Amino acid sequence: MRVVLFGYQKWGARLLADLLDSRHEVVLCVSHPEEGEPAPVIFEESMGDLARSHDIPVLYREKAVDDDLVAAITDSGAEIGVACNWRTWISPKVFGAPTRGTVNTHDALLPKYAGFSPLNWALINGESQVGITAHWMDADLDRGDIITQRTVPVTPTDTTEDLFHRTVTLFGPLTIDALDRVESGPFDWLRQDPEHASFFHKRADPDNRIHWDRAAKDLVNLVRAQTGPYPNAWCLHEGRRLRVLEASVSANRCGGTHGRVFAREGSGVIVVAGPEAWRGNQHGLVLARVRDEHDVEHVAGDYFQRMGDYLA
C-alpha cells in the first residue's frame, strides 16, 4: 500500500527504515521541526533526512491540522496513514485523508496506558510487561480499535531506557504486520474495553519528587522509571536538590520519621520510608548513587558523611 508516515525522532526513523525494506511504498513523510528542540542522544535520529535520501517528500508541522496538508496527502495518492511518536494533535480531516484511514502505533498495551509517557508510568506502577499497539486512529486519543499488539517482559532491574531500546525496534515489524492485516482484511478489529482503560498525563518535574511516605518498593520503581535520559527522581537535602540515580529496598525493616537518613547499608544509606513507618514495620529506601546540585555523581555512602540528616 501507499503510505503517508507521521513520525519523529528515532521512533519514526526506525519505522521508516523498516517500511523502506517492506513491500509497502512510503509516498510522503510528515515530521515535527527538528531544530531548536533539545533531545536526549538516545532519541536523536532524523526521519526527515532518511526520507530525503530516498527521494520521499517531507513536510514539517507542529500540528497536523491544516488544509494544505490534507491536499498534499490526497495528491500523494496515499492509501493509508501511519503515525509513530507524533507529539501533537492530528485532526480528523488529516488522519482521514488517506483512503483507508490512519493507523497509530503506541508504546503501551492498550487499553491500559493511553496518553503520555506510557513506559515510565508502567514501570512506576510495577507492571510485569509492557508493549506496543497498532490501532486505528479516531477522534479519541489512543482509543481506536486494536489491530495487533506485541508484549515485552519487564525484569526487576529494568529502567525506562532499557524498555525504550527493547520496544523501539518493534515499531517497524508491528506496523508492517498491521498494514498486511489491513490490506488482506476485512477483519473484526478488537474494540477497546473502557472498563480496562487508563489514560495518563505527561510527566513533569513535580511528578518526579520523592514522597517518603510511599513504600520503598514504589520509590525504587520511580527511580528506575526516571533514570538514563529522563529527568531523575529527586528530593531536597539541606534545601538543595538531590537527584537519585539508583536505589533499592533495605534488607531489614526500620522505623522512625519519614525521610530521615537512618543507617548505612553496603556502600549506600537507608532512608526511612513507607506508610506509618514510625511503627517500625516498613523497609527503608537504600540510596546507592546520587547527583548533587552541581551535577556531580556520588556514591551515596560517600555523599552522606553522617547519619541523621533529613530529606524533604
VOKOL-388315 format. One record per residue (C-alpha): residue number from 0; x, y, z. Coordinates in Angstrom, 1 decimal. Layout:
BEGIN
> resi; u; v; w
> NUM; X; Y; Z
...
***
This chain:
BEGIN
> resi; u; v; w
> 0; 0.0; 0.0; 0.0
> 1; 1.0; 3.6; -0.5
> 2; 1.8; 5.1; 2.9
> 3; 2.0; 8.6; 4.4
> 4; 4.1; 8.5; 7.6
> 5; 3.6; 10.9; 10.5
> 6; 6.7; 10.4; 12.7
> 7; 9.5; 11.9; 14.7
> 8; 12.9; 11.1; 16.1
> 9; 14.3; 7.6; 16.4
> 10; 10.9; 6.0; 16.6
> 11; 9.9; 7.5; 13.2
> 12; 13.3; 6.9; 11.6
> 13; 13.4; 3.2; 12.6
> 14; 9.9; 2.7; 11.4
> 15; 10.6; 4.4; 8.1
> 16; 13.7; 2.2; 7.6
> 17; 11.6; -0.9; 8.1
> 18; 8.9; 0.3; 5.7
> 19; 11.5; 1.0; 3.1
> 20; 12.5; -2.6; 3.2
> 21; 8.9; -3.8; 3.0
> 22; 6.6; -4.2; 0.0
> 23; 4.7; -1.1; 1.0
> 24; 5.6; 2.3; -0.5
> 25; 6.1; 5.4; 1.6
> 26; 5.0; 8.3; -0.6
> 27; 5.0; 11.2; 1.9
> 28; 6.6; 11.9; 5.4
> 29; 5.3; 14.4; 7.9
> 30; 7.5; 15.3; 10.8
> 31; 7.9; 17.9; 13.6
> 32; 10.5; 20.6; 13.1
> 33; 13.9; 19.2; 14.1
> 34; 15.7; 22.4; 15.0
> 35; 15.5; 24.2; 18.4
> 36; 14.2; 21.3; 20.5
> 37; 16.9; 19.6; 22.6
> 38; 16.5; 15.9; 22.9
> 39; 18.4; 13.1; 24.7
> 40; 21.1; 11.5; 22.5
> 41; 19.3; 8.1; 22.5
> 42; 16.3; 9.7; 20.8
> 43; 18.2; 11.6; 18.1
> 44; 17.7; 10.2; 14.6
> 45; 16.2; 12.2; 11.7
> 46; 13.3; 10.6; 9.9
> 47; 13.4; 13.6; 7.5
> 48; 17.0; 13.0; 6.5
> 49; 16.3; 9.3; 5.8
> 50; 13.2; 10.2; 3.8
> 51; 15.0; 12.7; 1.6
> 52; 17.9; 10.3; 1.0
> 53; 15.2; 8.1; -0.7
> 54; 13.6; 11.0; -2.5
> 55; 10.5; 10.9; -0.4
> 56; 8.9; 14.4; 0.1
> 57; 8.9; 15.7; 3.7
> 58; 6.6; 18.2; 5.3
> 59; 7.1; 19.7; 8.7
> 60; 4.3; 20.6; 11.1
> 61; 3.9; 21.3; 14.8
> 62; 0.3; 20.1; 14.5
> 63; -1.3; 18.1; 11.7
> 64; -4.4; 20.1; 11.2
> 65; -4.3; 22.3; 8.1
> 66; -6.0; 22.0; 4.7
> 67; -2.7; 22.3; 2.8
> 68; -1.6; 19.0; 4.5
> 69; -4.8; 17.3; 3.6
> 70; -4.3; 18.4; 0.0
> 71; -0.7; 17.1; 0.0
> 72; -1.8; 13.7; 1.4
> 73; -4.6; 13.5; -1.2
> 74; -2.2; 14.4; -4.1
> 75; 0.3; 11.8; -2.9
> 76; -2.2; 9.1; -3.5
> 77; -1.7; 7.7; 0.0
> 78; -3.9; 4.7; 0.8
> 79; -3.2; 4.6; 4.5
> 80; -1.5; 6.7; 7.1
> 81; 0.8; 5.6; 9.8
> 82; 1.6; 7.7; 13.0
> 83; 4.5; 7.0; 15.3
> 84; 5.8; 9.2; 18.1
> 85; 3.6; 12.1; 16.8
> 86; 3.6; 14.6; 19.7
> 87; 0.6; 16.8; 19.0
> 88; -3.0; 16.6; 17.6
> 89; -3.8; 15.1; 14.2
> 90; -7.2; 16.4; 13.1
> 91; -9.8; 14.0; 11.8
> 92; -9.6; 15.7; 8.3
> 93; -5.9; 14.8; 8.2
> 94; -6.0; 11.3; 9.6
> 95; -9.0; 10.6; 7.4
> 96; -7.3; 11.9; 4.2
> 97; -5.7; 8.5; 3.3
> 98; -8.4; 6.4; 1.6
> 99; -8.2; 3.6; 4.2
> 100; -7.6; 5.9; 7.3
> 101; -4.6; 6.1; 9.6
> 102; -3.0; 3.5; 12.0
> 103; -1.3; 4.7; 15.1
> 104; 1.5; 2.8; 16.9
> 105; 1.6; 3.5; 20.7
> 106; 4.1; 2.1; 23.1
> 107; 1.7; 0.6; 25.6
> 108; -0.6; -2.4; 25.7
> 109; -3.9; -0.6; 25.1
> 110; -6.4; 0.0; 26.5
> 111; -4.1; 0.5; 29.5
> 112; -1.6; 3.4; 29.5
> 113; -3.2; 5.5; 26.8
> 114; -1.8; 9.1; 26.6
> 115; 1.7; 10.1; 27.6
> 116; 4.9; 8.6; 29.0
> 117; 3.4; 5.1; 29.0
> 118; 6.7; 3.3; 29.6
> 119; 7.6; 5.5; 32.6
> 120; 4.1; 5.1; 34.1
> 121; 4.1; 1.4; 33.6
> 122; 7.4; 1.0; 35.4
> 123; 6.3; 3.3; 38.2
> 124; 3.3; 1.0; 38.7
> 125; 5.4; -2.1; 38.8
> 126; 4.0; -3.8; 35.6
> 127; 5.5; -7.1; 34.7
> 128; 5.2; -6.4; 31.0
> 129; 4.9; -3.5; 28.5
> 130; 4.5; -3.5; 24.8
> 131; 3.2; -1.7; 21.7
> 132; -0.1; -1.5; 20.0
> 133; -1.1; -0.7; 16.4
> 134; -4.7; 0.7; 16.4
> 135; -7.0; 2.7; 14.2
> 136; -6.8; 6.4; 14.8
> 137; -10.1; 8.1; 15.6
> 138; -11.2; 11.3; 17.3
> 139; -10.3; 10.0; 20.8
> 140; -6.6; 9.8; 21.7
> 141; -5.4; 6.2; 21.7
> 142; -8.9; 4.8; 21.8
> 143; -9.4; 3.3; 18.3
> 144; -9.9; -0.4; 17.6
> 145; -6.8; -2.5; 18.1
> 146; -5.2; -4.2; 15.0
> 147; -2.3; -6.0; 16.7
> 148; -0.1; -5.9; 19.7
> 149; 3.3; -7.2; 21.0
> 150; 4.4; -7.6; 24.6
> 151; 7.8; -7.1; 26.2
> 152; 8.6; -8.5; 29.6
> 153; 9.9; -6.2; 32.4
> 154; 12.7; -7.6; 34.6
> 155; 13.2; -6.4; 38.3
> 156; 16.2; -4.3; 37.2
> 157; 14.9; -2.7; 34.0
> 158; 14.9; 1.0; 33.6
> 159; 12.7; 3.0; 31.2
> 160; 15.8; 3.4; 29.0
> 161; 16.1; -0.4; 28.8
> 162; 12.4; -0.6; 27.8
> 163; 12.8; 2.1; 25.2
> 164; 15.6; 0.2; 23.5
> 165; 13.6; -3.0; 23.7
> 166; 10.4; -1.6; 22.2
> 167; 11.7; 0.9; 19.6
> 168; 12.9; -2.0; 17.4
> 169; 9.4; -3.4; 17.4
> 170; 7.6; -0.5; 15.9
> 171; 8.5; -1.4; 12.3
> 172; 7.6; -5.1; 12.4
> 173; 4.4; -4.5; 14.3
> 174; 3.3; -1.7; 11.9
> 175; 4.1; -3.8; 8.8
> 176; 2.1; -6.6; 10.3
> 177; -0.8; -4.2; 10.9
> 178; -0.6; -2.9; 7.3
> 179; -0.6; -6.5; 5.9
> 180; -3.7; -7.3; 8.0
> 181; -5.5; -4.2; 6.8
> 182; -4.6; -5.0; 3.2
> 183; -5.8; -8.6; 3.4
> 184; -8.9; -7.8; 5.5
> 185; -11.5; -7.0; 6.4
> 186; -11.3; -8.2; 10.0
> 187; -13.3; -7.7; 13.1
> 188; -10.8; -5.5; 14.9
> 189; -10.6; -5.6; 18.7
> 190; -12.7; -2.9; 20.3
> 191; -11.0; -1.4; 23.4
> 192; -12.9; -2.1; 26.6
> 193; -13.4; 1.2; 28.5
> 194; -13.7; -0.8; 31.8
> 195; -10.0; -1.7; 31.5
> 196; -8.7; 1.6; 30.0
> 197; -6.4; 4.0; 31.7
> 198; -5.2; 7.4; 30.5
> 199; -2.0; 9.1; 31.8
> 200; -0.8; 12.7; 31.5
> 201; 2.6; 14.0; 30.5
> 202; 5.2; 13.7; 33.3
> 203; 6.6; 17.0; 34.7
> 204; 9.1; 17.9; 37.4
> 205; 6.8; 17.7; 40.4
> 206; 5.8; 14.1; 39.4
> 207; 9.4; 13.0; 40.0
> 208; 9.7; 14.3; 43.5
> 209; 10.2; 11.5; 46.1
> 210; 7.5; 11.3; 48.8
> 211; 8.9; 9.4; 51.7
> 212; 5.5; 8.2; 53.0
> 213; 5.3; 5.9; 50.0
> 214; 6.5; 2.3; 50.2
> 215; 10.2; 1.7; 49.4
> 216; 9.4; -0.7; 46.5
> 217; 7.3; 2.0; 44.9
> 218; 10.1; 4.6; 45.3
> 219; 12.6; 2.1; 43.7
> 220; 10.2; 1.9; 40.7
> 221; 10.1; 5.7; 40.5
> 222; 13.9; 5.9; 40.4
> 223; 14.1; 3.1; 37.8
> 224; 11.5; 4.9; 35.7
> 225; 13.4; 8.2; 35.7
> 226; 17.0; 7.1; 35.0
> 227; 19.0; 7.5; 31.9
> 228; 17.9; 10.3; 29.6
> 229; 14.8; 11.1; 31.7
> 230; 14.6; 13.7; 34.5
> 231; 15.6; 11.9; 37.6
> 232; 13.7; 11.3; 40.8
> 233; 14.6; 13.9; 43.4
> 234; 14.4; 15.2; 46.9
> 235; 15.8; 18.0; 48.9
> 236; 18.8; 17.8; 51.2
> 237; 19.6; 20.9; 53.3
> 238; 17.4; 22.8; 50.9
> 239; 19.3; 21.7; 47.8
> 240; 18.1; 19.4; 45.1
> 241; 19.5; 15.8; 45.3
> 242; 18.8; 13.5; 42.4
> 243; 18.6; 9.8; 43.0
> 244; 20.2; 7.6; 40.3
> 245; 20.0; 4.2; 41.8
> 246; 18.1; 2.8; 44.8
> 247; 16.9; -0.5; 46.4
> 248; 14.7; -1.7; 49.2
> 249; 16.6; -2.2; 52.5
> 250; 17.3; -5.7; 53.7
> 251; 15.6; -5.0; 57.1
> 252; 12.7; -3.0; 58.4
> 253; 13.4; 0.3; 60.0
> 254; 11.3; 2.7; 62.0
> 255; 11.2; 6.5; 62.6
> 256; 10.4; 9.7; 60.8
> 257; 9.9; 9.8; 57.0
> 258; 12.9; 11.0; 55.1
> 259; 15.5; 10.5; 57.9
> 260; 18.9; 9.1; 56.8
> 261; 18.8; 6.1; 59.1
> 262; 21.9; 3.9; 58.7
> 263; 24.4; 2.6; 56.2
> 264; 23.8; -0.5; 54.1
> 265; 26.7; -1.6; 51.9
> 266; 28.0; 1.5; 50.1
> 267; 24.6; 3.2; 50.4
> 268; 22.4; 4.7; 53.1
> 269; 19.0; 3.8; 54.3
> 270; 16.3; 6.4; 54.3
> 271; 13.1; 5.8; 56.4
> 272; 10.2; 5.4; 54.1
> 273; 6.7; 3.9; 53.8
> 274; 3.2; 4.4; 55.2
> 275; 3.2; 4.5; 59.0
> 276; 7.0; 4.0; 59.0
> 277; 7.1; 5.2; 62.6
> 278; 5.6; 1.8; 63.7
> 279; 8.8; 0.1; 62.5
> 280; 7.2; -2.4; 60.1
> 281; 8.4; -0.9; 56.8
> 282; 11.5; -1.4; 54.8
> 283; 13.5; 1.7; 54.0
> 284; 14.9; 3.0; 50.7
> 285; 18.6; 2.4; 50.2
> 286; 20.2; 5.2; 48.2
> 287; 23.1; 3.8; 46.1
> 288; 24.0; 6.7; 43.8
> 289; 23.0; 10.3; 43.9
> 290; 23.8; 13.5; 41.9
> 291; 24.1; 16.9; 43.6
> 292; 23.0; 20.3; 42.6
> 293; 26.3; 20.8; 40.7
> 294; 25.6; 17.7; 38.6
> 295; 28.3; 15.7; 40.3
> 296; 27.6; 12.0; 40.8
> 297; 28.4; 10.4; 44.2
> 298; 28.2; 7.0; 45.9
> 299; 25.5; 7.7; 48.5
> 300; 27.6; 6.4; 51.4
> 301; 30.4; 8.9; 50.5
> 302; 28.0; 11.8; 50.0
> 303; 26.3; 11.4; 53.4
> 304; 29.1; 12.0; 55.9
> 305; 26.8; 11.5; 58.9
> 306; 23.6; 9.7; 59.7
> 307; 20.6; 11.6; 60.9
> 308; 20.1; 14.1; 58.1
> 309; 16.5; 14.7; 56.9
> 310; 15.5; 14.6; 53.2
> 311; 12.4; 16.6; 52.3
***
